[in-house]
Each structure stands twice: as C-alpha cells, then as structure tokens.
Amino acid sequence: MPGPSGTAHGVAEVARLVMMSLWGRAGAELTVESVNGRAGLALRRASRAVAVVGAETTGSKVTALWIVLNPAKLSGWHR
C-alpha cells in the first residue's frame, strides 16, 4: 500500500491500490481518455467520475501514474 507520502511504488503496489481502491466496485465504467495531453483513464459510476488516471510513459513502459480522486477536480469529467 502507499507509503507515508501517499505514493505507491512498483507494479504490485500500484496494481493493489488500483484494484482495491478504484476498480473493485460494481457498476464501474472505465474509458480510455486524454488526460492533460497524455494517455489516461477515467473511472465513472452512474456517469459520475470517481477517478481520473494520467500516465507517463517511456517507450512501452508506464513510469508514473497520477490518480485524481478529489471530487472538486472531477466535476468536468462527469457525463
């Protein structure tokens, strides 16, 4: 799980965080989106965004993910 700084490191830690915190609930819709000009994902439930994930890549590897969960910052992502 994330350390004291709130940052998850490594494939296993990030996958566990995403599965437990975001994806593991019924009725979720995951779509591929452009997030700040980069590849990303939007997770919605009942057309309301609950998380937006931006990815930084190097070659074919994801090197960083930014996950926005703040409802005030997600209002523009609602459908």
C-alpha positions, -999 to +999 in steps of 0.1 A: +000+000+000+011+036-004+038+048+019+036+079+042+039+102+013+008+087-004+029+074-032+027+038-044+059+023-060+063-008-081+040-029-102+025-049-073+018-019-050+002+002-078-019-027-090-031-035-055-040+002-049-060+005-081-078-028-077-088-022-040-095+015-041-109+021-076-119-007-098-132-033-073-168-019-071-198-029-091-212-006-118-179+009-128-172+021-163-136+025-174-128+045-205-095+055-222-092+093-223-066+120-230-056+134-196-036+166-198-024+156-233-013+121-222-028+087-222-052+081-193-083+065-179-115+078-164-134+057-140-171+065-137-201+052-117-236+062-128-220+087-153-201+105-125-163+105-125-148+090-094-112+089-106-091+101-134-057+085-140-029+101-161+000+080-172+036+089-180+054+065-203+089+059-215+089+037-246+063+009-239+066+012-201+044+032-178+068+051-155+043+071-134+006+073-127-013+103-114-046+094-098-071+122-091-098+114-066-107+149-054-144+154-063-139+191-068-114+184-095-135+156-112-167+176-120-156+183-156-153+146-162-189+137-154-212+126-182 
